[in-house]
């Protein structure tokens, strides 16, 4: 049965002899619902792996408490938490066959050989490795080794699945295949999961919710759609995909809207939650796919010059110099819509409804 996870005011401070106290995680509050997959996303050193290791019991929190299924496990040893942990480097036993690797946890628990055979056969079928029981890790591809690592965890029927950068050692094609496989397994088994990665695309594609971390703290939490479409800060916007940050000045503040100017063009955007006033310098955030280009103006639009064209098959990326700012735009299906040329003057059509206003 799937169990929820709660972190209440969890912090971790490492004592360093030269640098003093290092605050790896600060006052982390997180609730993962039973059967949900939540991803901790952020750059190296943001605290995401430390948070995962505290859930597993590999690290003790300096403050706060951790609950699994409503039970306080803060001071309980890892082997008594009924968690499954998938490591970045797979951590397979090289001298053991696939069967022995997968059945190892069952053997430690004293499960009979007959039941071990049945359960191993079942999970190997789930992960698509049926018939490979006698192979050894050095006879497997990276993707197959990762499947063995998953099977070894799943076969013990843990209440919670924890995954630490599980796809980082795979090539791009296998990463896409394996993230779909992990999501399929997680849903079919209804397993509460916490997934750690620095890969934005991976996080968006696999998660029910994403928690963006920076310097040990949560910057934003929400569904992949919420995080991408409505980033709470310039950091989140820049870390989740590509974004243009246009320097602007606030001209007028109304109840629900703000008018701000970028160069000679005014934009009306939704009023943010932060305090704001006329004359304030701000950033207008807009995704490259929301910037439309045309050779002639269609209403008020800033004018720019294409500095670089990058052809990527199904899309074209443009770098445009506009009012002293470099703006990125993306055009899809160039075979149908044609392409602009480097050095060409264009007009940038950007709707205020596609923009988010933040501090500079």
Secondary structure by P-SEA (a helix, b strand, c coil): cbbbbbbcbbbbbbbbccccccccccbbbbbbcccbbbbbccccccaaaaaaaaaacccccccccccccccccccccccccbbbbbcccccccccccaaaaaaaaaaaacccaaaaaaaaaaaaaaaccccccccccccccaaaaaaaaaaaaaaacccbbbbccccccccaaaaaaaaaaaaaaaaaaccccccccccaaaaaacccbbbbbccccccccccaaaaaaccccaaaaaaccbbbbbbbbbccccccbbbbbcccbbbbbccccccccccbbbbbbbccccbbbbcccccbbbbbbbccccccccbbbbbbbcccbbbbbbbccccccccccccbbbbbbbbccccccccc
